[in-house]
Amino acid sequence: MANHRLSMRKITEVLRLYFEHSRSKREIARIIGVSPTTVTDYLSRAKLAGLSYPLPSDMDELALERRLFPPNEPSAVQRPAPDWAQVHANLRRNGVTLDLLWQEYKADQPDGFQYSAFCEHYRRWRWHLSLSMRQTHTPGERLFIDYAGPTVEITDMHSGEVRQAHIFVAVLGASNYTYIGAYTETLVERLLHQRCHPQQAFRSCLGVLQLGRQFGIVRLEAACARALKHNVLSWKSLQSILKHGLDQQVPEDHQPALNLPEHENVRGAAYYQSNLNVH
């Protein structure tokens, strides 16, 4: 069946094309703009409801919907429900998912909801919460910073070095411009710690995000990695790296060695090594 139910007008058109004009299901699907499976589902529902075309004159769209999509009968089995407020609170903890909470719930209540029903009931409960809060921000005035979950392993593409890094997330309040990165997280943290008062580095942090908008997130992340390696921790240094394309260069210690042609007048490393061993 389609992800979104068609309007009753279109479903009526499906019935008309099938019963009155004897069109095939594929033809109807192409005309309506849905899949043949969806057409088959609506025709099966019409058959179960004893409907064809033309429809009874006294049947409006609401009556047609009730015939084609009758409400499910409530289950006679009463299953114990968890404390949804506690479930909602536990989801705020790092690493906690609905699947983990459902497993704990099933361990205590073997006759409780299955996972799909557990999730559906939680979503219905959550819909009743009042979560709307409107905030107005002046452009460039506020930057919201947070770290997403536990650390992850970051592998240097040149050296193969593996380190643990926090995933840094920053959002500009007015534009909702979002940046996510690992090396940028370390750079921003260093910028904040360089000042006696972290608030003094907010303008530099805003400038870093603006560089991401100008040059792209991938280049900004590479530029932050280079800046950290050479310990040049300032917005101007980061801008210079991006402006001159240094973030796209292979580091010198990872560039392939030059293959010089052999010549009798050219002394290689082995010659000098042998002299060192003699002395």
C-alpha positions as a printed Julia matrix, in Angstrom:
279×3 Matrix{Float64}:
   0.0     0.0     0.0
   1.16    3.57   -0.57
   2.86    5.44    2.25
   0.14    8.12    2.07
  -3.48    7.26    1.49
  -4.99    8.69   -1.69
  -7.91   11.05   -1.48
 -11.36    9.54   -1.88
 -11.74   11.39   -5.18
  -8.72    9.59   -6.64
  -9.84    6.25   -5.22
 -13.2     6.8    -6.88
 -11.33    7.44  -10.14
  -9.5     4.13   -9.69
 -12.82    2.32   -9.36
 -14.27    4.15  -12.37
 -11.32    3.3   -14.64
 -11.37   -0.34  -13.57
 -15.08   -1.17  -13.54
 -16.43    1.23  -16.17
 -13.55    1.4   -18.67
 -11.93   -2.0   -18.0
  -8.45   -0.49  -17.76
  -5.63   -2.71  -16.5
  -4.07   -2.09  -13.11
  -0.84   -0.9   -14.73
  -2.7     1.59  -16.88
  -4.62    2.88  -13.89
  -1.38    3.18  -11.9
   0.18    5.26  -14.67
  -2.87    7.53  -14.97
  -3.27    8.1   -11.21
   0.48    8.31  -10.55
   0.82    5.46   -8.06
   2.26    1.96   -8.1
   0.3    -1.07   -9.42
   0.49   -2.55   -5.91
  -1.42    0.44   -4.55
  -4.11    0.05   -7.19
  -4.42   -3.66   -6.35
  -4.82   -2.83   -2.67
  -7.66   -0.35   -3.27
  -9.47   -2.74   -5.61
  -9.15   -5.54   -3.04
 -10.63   -3.28   -0.38
 -13.51   -2.41   -2.68
 -14.16   -6.11   -3.32
 -14.2    -6.88    0.41
 -16.6    -3.97    0.97
 -18.84   -5.15   -1.88
 -18.33   -1.96   -3.91
 -17.96   -1.39   -7.63
 -18.67    1.53   -9.95
 -20.88    3.51  -10.13
 -21.1     3.98   -6.38
 -24.49    4.28   -4.63
 -25.93    7.75   -5.08
 -26.22    8.34   -1.34
 -22.57    7.44   -0.6
 -20.39   10.47    0.08
 -16.62   10.5     0.57
 -16.84    9.97    4.31
 -19.07    6.9     3.9
 -16.76    5.53    1.21
 -13.74    5.93    3.49
 -15.52    4.06    6.28
 -16.34    1.18    3.94
 -12.85    0.92    2.48
 -10.91    1.6     5.69
 -12.96    0.32    8.6
 -11.44    1.06   12.04
  -9.54   -1.77   13.67
 -11.38   -3.51   16.45
  -9.74   -2.89   19.83
  -7.81   -5.84   21.18
  -9.46   -7.79   23.96
  -6.06   -8.4    25.54
  -5.06   -5.71   28.04
  -1.28   -5.38   28.12
   0.56   -3.59   30.94
   1.81   -0.17   29.88
   5.14    1.21   31.09
   5.6     4.57   32.75
   5.85    6.67   29.59
   7.13    9.72   31.49
  10.01    7.62   32.8
  10.66    6.23   29.31
  10.77    9.78   27.96
  13.19   10.87   30.68
  15.49    7.87   30.14
  15.78    8.64   26.42
  17.68   11.8    27.3
  20.58    9.77   28.68
  23.55    9.1    26.41
  23.38    5.81   24.55
  19.78    5.02   25.54
  17.4     3.99   22.75
  13.81    2.82   22.57
  15.07   -0.66   21.77
  17.06   -0.85   25.03
  14.12    0.47   27.06
  11.77   -2.0    25.38
  14.09   -4.9    26.26
  14.08   -3.83   29.92
  10.29   -3.48   29.78
   9.85   -6.98   28.28
  12.15   -8.48   30.9
   9.83   -7.13   33.62
   6.58   -7.63   31.64
   6.83  -10.73   29.37
   3.19  -10.21   28.3
   3.75   -6.57   27.42
   3.79   -4.8    24.08
   5.95   -5.97   21.23
   8.56   -3.53   19.98
   6.47   -1.94   17.2
   3.48   -1.41   19.51
   5.79   -0.11   22.24
   7.17    2.56   19.88
   3.72    3.47   18.55
   2.23    3.94   22.02
   5.2     6.05   23.08
   4.81    8.3    20.02
   1.11    8.75   20.78
   1.94    9.66   24.37
   4.63   12.11   23.24
   2.21   13.9    20.88
   0.36   15.26   23.94
   3.46   17.03   25.24
   3.71   20.76   24.73
   7.2    21.22   23.28
   6.86   24.39   21.23
   9.04   27.34   22.23
   9.57   30.27   19.88
  12.85   32.16   20.11
  13.97   35.13   18.03
  17.71   35.62   17.46
  19.55   38.53   15.9
  21.89   37.39   13.09
  25.4    36.79   14.42
  24.35   37.26   18.04
  24.13   33.67   19.33
  25.95   30.44   18.62
  24.73   27.18   20.18
  27.43   24.54   20.8
  27.12   20.96   21.98
  28.8    17.56   21.68
  26.82   14.7    20.16
  26.98   11.48   22.16
  30.12    9.48   23.02
  33.48    9.81   21.29
  34.18    8.13   17.95
  37.39    6.89   16.34
  38.91    9.25   13.76
  41.6     7.82   11.44
  44.09   10.17    9.82
  43.9     9.49    6.07
  47.66   10.06    5.64
  49.34    8.62    8.75
  46.72    6.06    9.75
  46.77    7.39   13.31
  43.58    6.65   15.24
  42.33    8.99   17.96
  39.15    9.44   19.94
  37.22   12.6    19.12
  34.0    14.24   20.18
  31.55   15.09   17.42
  31.16   18.85   17.63
  27.82   20.41   16.65
  27.29   24.16   16.29
  24.18   26.03   15.13
  23.76   29.73   14.4
  20.61   30.93   16.13
  19.2    33.16   13.38
  19.94   31.15   10.23
  19.94   27.62   11.74
  23.19   27.07    9.81
  24.61   23.84   11.25
  28.15   22.54   11.32
  29.3    19.09   12.46
  32.93   18.01   12.69
  35.63   16.37   14.81
  38.8    18.39   14.13
  36.75   21.58   14.26
  35.59   20.53   17.71
  39.18   20.41   18.94
  40.05   23.75   17.35
  37.02   25.53   18.83
  37.78   24.03   22.24
  41.37   25.33   22.02
  40.13   28.78   20.98
  37.83   28.93   24.01
  40.55   27.81   26.4
  43.08   30.34   25.07
  41.13   33.22   26.61
  40.64   33.97   30.26
  36.93   34.25   29.56
  35.5    31.87   26.9
  33.03   34.56   25.83
  35.95   36.5    24.35
  36.42   33.74   21.74
  32.8    33.63   20.56
  33.49   35.95   17.61
  36.33   33.69   16.48
  34.04   30.65   16.74
  31.42   32.43   14.65
  34.11   33.23   12.12
  35.08   29.56   11.92
  31.5    28.62   11.03
  31.37   31.36    8.42
  34.48   29.83    6.81
  32.6    26.55    6.61
  29.78   28.28    4.74
  32.26   29.97    2.38
  34.61   27.05    1.63
  32.52   24.01    2.54
  32.45   21.7     5.55
  34.92   19.14    4.12
  37.61   21.76    3.47
  37.06   23.4     6.85
  37.58   20.08    8.62
  40.82   19.49    6.68
  42.0    23.03    7.42
  41.33   22.57   11.15
  43.37   19.35   11.1
  46.3    21.22    9.49
  46.02   24.13   11.9
  46.08   21.78   14.9
  49.11   19.93   13.52
  51.14   23.15   13.13
  49.67   24.73   16.28
  48.39   27.85   14.51
  45.19   28.32   16.42
  43.56   31.51   15.18
  40.83   32.5    12.78
  43.29   34.36   10.54
  45.54   31.3    10.23
  42.56   29.11    9.37
  41.4    31.61    6.75
  44.9    31.72    5.22
  45.04   27.91    4.99
  41.74   27.83    3.13
  42.46   30.85    0.95
  45.77   29.4    -0.31
  44.47   25.83   -0.64
  46.9    24.41    1.91
  44.15   22.16    3.26
  44.14   20.28   -0.06
  47.87   19.57   -0.08
  49.38   16.29    1.06
  51.5    16.81    4.2
  55.23   16.85    3.54
  55.96   13.89    5.79
  53.52   11.79    3.71
  54.67   12.79    0.24
  56.3    10.01   -1.8
  60.1    10.03   -1.98
  61.65   11.27   -5.18
  63.08    8.55   -7.43
  66.36   10.07   -8.62
  68.04    8.48  -11.63
  71.2     6.52  -10.87
  74.48    8.13  -11.98
  78.1     7.4   -11.16
  78.65   10.98   -9.96
  75.63   10.94   -7.65
  76.32    9.63   -4.14
  73.36    8.01   -2.48
  72.44    7.55    1.17
  74.31    4.25    1.3
  77.63    6.0     0.59
  77.33    8.36    3.54
  76.04    5.6     5.79
  79.12    3.49    5.06
  81.41    6.4     5.91
  79.64    6.88    9.24
  80.12    3.2    10.07
  83.86    3.46    9.33
  84.39    6.37   11.69
